[in-house]
Amino acid sequence: MNKDQERKIMAYWDIMRGAVSPNNYIVAAVLVNEVKNRLTNTKIQENEDTVYSVLLEVTDELRIGNPFSDKEKFFFIYKEGKQIQKTDWESAIENIERFSKMPVLPMPIIKVFEERFSIEPETVLIAEAEKFVPNLLRMVDENINSKFVLTTQNAIYAKALEYVFADYENVEIVLANIYQYEFMNRRFDLIFSCPNFGGRTLAEDKTFMCREFEMVALENLSLHLNSGGRLMITLPGRITFASGKVGDLRQFIQASYTIREIAELPEGSLECTGIKIYLLDIENTRPGDDDIIVRRYSAGERKTKRSAVTSLKVTDDTFVMLNELEEQGDWSIDRIFAQQDEEYLNFQRSGVRKELIGNVAQIFRGKAVSKKDPTGNIGVVNISNIGNYDINYEGLDHLQEEERKVANYLLQEGDVLLPARGTAIRIAVFHKQDYPCIASSNVIIIRPDQKKLDSYYLKIFLDSPIGNKMICDAQQGAIIMSISYKDLNVLEVPLPDMKKQQAVVKEYNDELKKYKETVAAAEQRWCEVLKRLQSF
């Protein structure tokens, strides 16, 4: 595209922004093009009335709402839109998506995807292809011996993609929902996907192990691989460590396919999301003794962590065997790389018995509190009340409620509290007050079996460098920490006998008391010195 054409297109989008809402940019652009195609090679005189009349016919046929309420504005945009050529449409889709704040894969990540063309696939599926602009056309041009199927759930995006590939015999545009079972009766040698994730909406189809969209995409697309076919898919970090149904899906993939690569992408890899993202490469072959590549990518130079990713660099690179991954029990690459970490190695080699925390404690989330009452009968512990050593009981919010209605959330002596979200990891032990207390929904409660695990011993471990690393493994957010209480069940904790635990706790509390007394004395002395020196 030359500079003159690029300026015309940018001017076109500037006009579009003033005429319709961002959510309707793609609809508006497609309608303009459909009207243009309808009027090409006709003798109809193009004026406001005739062109607008054709617009109404097109919207009826396509069964979509008309975003243009103003006849005059539409005619002006129509005249400008006639300058959009076939080769401009991919850039048009990209601009529309950015205006609408839709996630688009940046070029460096697409380059990693494209390395899989080395297998020389005959058939390629690119799911939700609009997320791969503006590199789709180039990708097809560079792999002319492959037959491409591009899917989208959106009929309007399907139209736009048809404009892009109107002259390509090896490209098929299919309107399909990859989050539904048997969305297509075909298999492929290579599949690319950047599924929807991060939302709370679940897929309607209950056929799948997990109903989160990203997990559905992983399971569903893997079923559409030819023998020896490869699936490249971006997924949120919880695929690597989460328990429950996500853990079941992970085991299914691990037992049914060959995992070629697990890679962590840098923060901000996808615009408009702060979720930590991983790249998974699986092959439809029986699992064997092949090495599983484990990588951590970093972005090139960026002004901020939220700036667009313009380059990728491998900062950590290793491999594991399948049996090692099975023994580990998850795909946490932090744990894999930590195997080379002296601290983690010492923890694993120590003779202390270890146990999954879910086997020796109850873990649950606090209660959502909407109405606060300063004179309420129930105290509410928020994240702000959790300090490095203690809970600030004087600063608690209060709630007026019948105790029986919050019985399942009442805190007990020895409950261990930590934030479910935020930017810092803080652990504190709850002590019973003169009034009943609950924790807010932003707080996770760990209730140890006091016969097996001392509350303060657990706090000491979670406060340690290795404990912090394990909590970070369960972290879902890239910028703002977010932890699912369910995922903490698989966190491994040391479990010596109670006599040993109590000895550690006694020494900890004795030394903490001395530390606080020393700090308080030093602060008092400093204040007295300042007061004396500043008395002029």
C-alpha positions, -999 to 999 in steps of 0.1 A, spaced: 0 0 0 15 34 -10 15 64 13 -13 82 -7 -36 52 -4 -27 48 33 -37 84 39 -70 80 21 -78 50 43 -69 67 75 -91 97 65 -119 72 58 -117 58 93 -117 93 108 -149 100 90 -164 66 101 -156 74 138 -178 105 136 -207 87 120 -212 54 139 -203 38 173 -170 18 176 -190 -14 180 -205 -8 145 -173 0 126 -170 -34 109 -208 -35 102 -207 -1 86 -176 -8 65 -191 -40 52 -224 -23 43 -206 4 24 -187 -22 4 -219 -43 -2 -237 -12 -15 -207 -4 -37 -207 -39 -52 -244 -37 -57 -242 -5 -77 -211 -13 -97 -218 -16 -134 -254 -4 -130 -269 27 -146 -285 38 -113 -277 75 -106 -259 77 -73 -274 103 -50 -284 103 -14 -318 88 -19 -309 60 -43 -277 49 -24 -296 50 9 -324 29 -6 -299 2 -17 -284 3 19 -318 -5 34 -322 -34 9 -288 -48 19 -294 -45 56 -327 -64 51 -310 -92 32 -282 -96 56 -306 -93 86 -285 -67 104 -294 -34 120 -287 -2 100 -260 18 119 -265 48 97 -294 69 109 -283 99 88 -288 96 50 -264 125 42 -236 111 64 -240 77 49 -237 91 13 -205 110 22 -190 79 38 -201 58 8 -182 81 -16 -151 79 5 -155 41 10 -155 35 -27 -117 41 -26 -111 10 -4 -95 -17 -25 -94 -55 -20 -59 -53 -8 -69 -27 19 -94 -48 37 -71 -67 60 -57 -34 73 -93 -22 76 -102 -52 98 -72 -45 120 -81 -8 124 -117 -17 133 -106 -43 159 -82 -18 175 -109 8 177 -132 -18 193 -104 -30 217 -105 -66 204 -74 -87 210 -51 -90 180 -20 -112 179 11 -91 174 35 -100 146 63 -115 169 39 -141 183 25 -149 148 61 -154 137 64 -181 164 32 -197 151 45 -196 116 75 -217 124 52 -247 124 48 -244 86 81 -263 86 60 -295 87 46 -285 53 9 -289 61 -15 -296 33 -44 -283 53 -45 -254 78 -72 -242 100 -70 -207 115 -97 -204 141 -113 -170 146 -91 -157 118 -99 -120 124 -75 -122 154 -46 -129 130 -48 -97 109 -29 -80 95 -8 -110 88 -33 -134 73 -27 -124 36 10 -126 40 8 -160 57 -13 -174 29 9 -159 2 40 -174 18 24 -209 20 7 -212 -14 8 -250 -13 -14 -252 18 -52 -251 17 -65 -227 44 -99 -227 62 -105 -195 81 -133 -195 106 -151 -167 124 -183 -166 145 -193 -132 131 -211 -131 98 -199 -96 92 -162 -105 97 -168 -135 74 -179 -110 47 -148 -88 53 -125 -119 51 -142 -129 18 -133 -95 4 -96 -101 14 -94 -135 -2 -119 -131 -31 -93 -142 -56 -77 -171 -36 -87 -206 -46 -68 -222 -16 -87 -201 10 -122 -210 24 -141 -187 48 -164 -207 71 -189 -193 96 -184 -216 126 -183 -216 164 -152 -234 177 -168 -235 212 -194 -261 200 -188 -298 196 -185 -310 160 -184 -274 147 -168 -289 116 -165 -324 101 -129 -320 90 -94 -326 103 -63 -305 96 -25 -308 96 -20 -275 113 -44 -255 135 -38 -220 149 -60 -205 177 -61 -175 200 -94 -183 218 -114 -160 240 -105 -161 276 -106 -141 308 -144 -137 310 -169 -154 333 -192 -166 306 -192 -203 300 -197 -222 268 -233 -235 264 -222 -270 252 -219 -293 283 -201 -320 263 -166 -307 273 -145 -313 304 -143 -276 311 -167 -250 299 -144 -220 300 -140 -209 264 -103 -212 262 -104 -248 277 -132 -257 253 -110 -245 223 -81 -266 235 -101 -298 238 -123 -292 207 -96 -282 183 -73 -310 193 -101 -334 181 -98 -318 146 -61 -328 141 -50 -352 115 -26 -380 126 7 -361 132 -11 -327 130 -1 -298 152 -21 -274 173 -7 -240 183 -29 -222 208 -26 -193 233 -40 -200 267 -42 -183 301 -16 -194 327 -40 -215 348 -39 -242 322 -4 -250 336 -13 -254 372 -51 -253 380 -67 -283 396 -103 -297 392 -117 -299 357 -88 -279 343 -64 -305 358 -85 -332 342 -82 -316 308 -45 -312 313 -42 -349 321 -63 -358 290 -40 -337 267 -9 -352 284 -21 -387 280 -36 -384 245 -11 -362 226 26 -354 223 33 -320 239 60 -303 218 63 -270 236 50 -251 266 61 -214 265 53 -184 287 48 -152 267 56 -117 281 32 -95 299 9 -75 276 13 -100 247 -23 -95 239 -36 -59 240 -66 -52 263 -57 -80 287 -33 -83 317 -37 -121 320 -5 -141 319 -5 -160 286 11 -193 275 17 -209 242 10 -246 238 21 -267 209 7 -303 208 9 -330 181 -16 -357 174 7 -386 181 9 -411 210 30 -397 238 65 -411 239 100 -403 252 103 -371 232 117 -340 249 91 -313 258 105 -279 251 99 -254 279 106 -217 272 101 -183 286 99 -154 262 105 -117 270 96 -87 250 121 -64 233 126 -29 245 93 -13 255 85 20 272 62 3 297 49 -32 303 17 -23 287 33 -11 254 28 -33 224 51 -63 220 73 -56 190 98 -85 194 103 -117 214 135 -131 229 139 -165 245 152 -158 280 149 -193 295 151 -225 276 151 -261 288 133 -294 283 116 -321 304 106 -357 297 70 -367 299 76 -388 330 91 -358 348 60 -337 339 38 -365 352 57 -367 384 55 -329 388 17 -331 384 13 -299 365 28 -279 337 41 -250 358 72 -237 339 82 -218 370 85 -251 389 104 -266 359 129 -238 358 130 -237 396 144 -273 395 176 -255 386 172 -231 415 192 -240 445 165 -229 469 139 -251 453 163 -281 449 171 -278 487 134 -279 494 128 -309 472 158 -328 486 151 -321 522 140 -351 543 110 -333 556 77 -349 547 56 -329 522 19 -329 516 -6 -311 494 -22 -283 514 -57 -294 503 -52 -327 522 -44 -309 555 -65 -278 553 -98 -263 541 -95 -235 516 -123 -211 508 -131 -176 497 -146 -149 519 -181 -135 514 -191 -106 491 -203 -77 513 -223 -50 496 -238 -30 526 -215 -19 554 -227 -6 587 -202 10 611 -223 -1 641 -228 -36 627 -225 -67 648 -201 -86 624 -165 -75 616 -153 -78 580 -116 -84 573 -105 -68 540 -72 -70 521 -62 -36 536 -65 -51 571 -39 -79 564 -4 -68 574 29 -86 572 26 -99 607 -8 -92 621 -44 -82 612 -55 -47 620 -87 -54 639 -93 -18 648 -97 -9 611 -123 -36 603 -154 -27 584 -187 -40 599 -218 -56 587 -253 -58 603 -265 -94 597 -280 -123 616 -251 -146 626 -268 -177 613 -269 -162 577 -231 -160 576 -224 -191 596 -204 -207 568 -181 -177 565 -174 -171 602 -136 -170 609 -121 -193 635 -91 -190 657 -60 -199 637 -74 -193 602 -47 -182 578 -57 -152 556 -41 -140 524 -52 -116 496 -69 -132 466 -59 -103 444 -35 -73 446 2 -66 440 17 -80 472 16 -114 490 8 -110 527 0 -137 552 -17 -133 586 -32 -156 613 -67 -147 626 -73 -145 663 -108 -147 677 -124 -114 687 -152 -104 711 -175 -102 681 -180 -126 651 -159 -119 620 -159 -129 584 -135 -121 555 -145 -102 524 -146 -120 490 -111 -106 481 -96 -127 509 -87 -164 509 -91 -184 541 -69 -214 548 -82 -234 578 -55 -259 588 -63 -292 605 -47 -282 638 -38 -318 646 -16 -319 615 -6 -283 606 1 -254 629 -13 -221 616 18 -201 623 40 -228 608 20 -225 576 24 -187 577 62 -190 582 64 -213 552 42 -192 529 62 -161 539 95 -178 529 110 -173 494 101 -208 483 65 -203 497 62 -170 478 73 -187 446 47 -214 450 20 -188 455 32 -169 425 29 -202 405 -8 -200 412 -10 -164 402 -33 -157 373 -28 -120 367 3 -106 350 1 -71 365 -25 -75 393 -21 -107 412 -52 -129 412 -54 -163 429 -81 -189 428 -85 -205 462 -92 -239 444 -57 -238 428 -40 -235 462 -52 -270 471 -23 -284 451 3 -263 467 29 -285 484 39 -277 520 64 -293 544 48 -313 571 72 -323 600 56 -337 632 37 -312 654 65 -311 680 89 -298 654 63 -273 640 56 -259 675 94 -255 681 97 -234 649 67 -214 658 79 -207 694 113 -194 681 95 -173 654 72 -157 679 99 -151 705 122 -134 679 94 -115 664 85 -101 698 122 -90 704 122 -75 669 91 -54 675 104 -43 709 137 -33 694 121 -14 666 96 4 689 125 14 713 146 27 683 116 47 670 109 62 704 145 71 709 146 87 674 115 107 681 130 120 713 162 130 696 143 148 668 122 166 693 153 178 712 172 188 680 142 206 665 135 227 696 148 261 685 
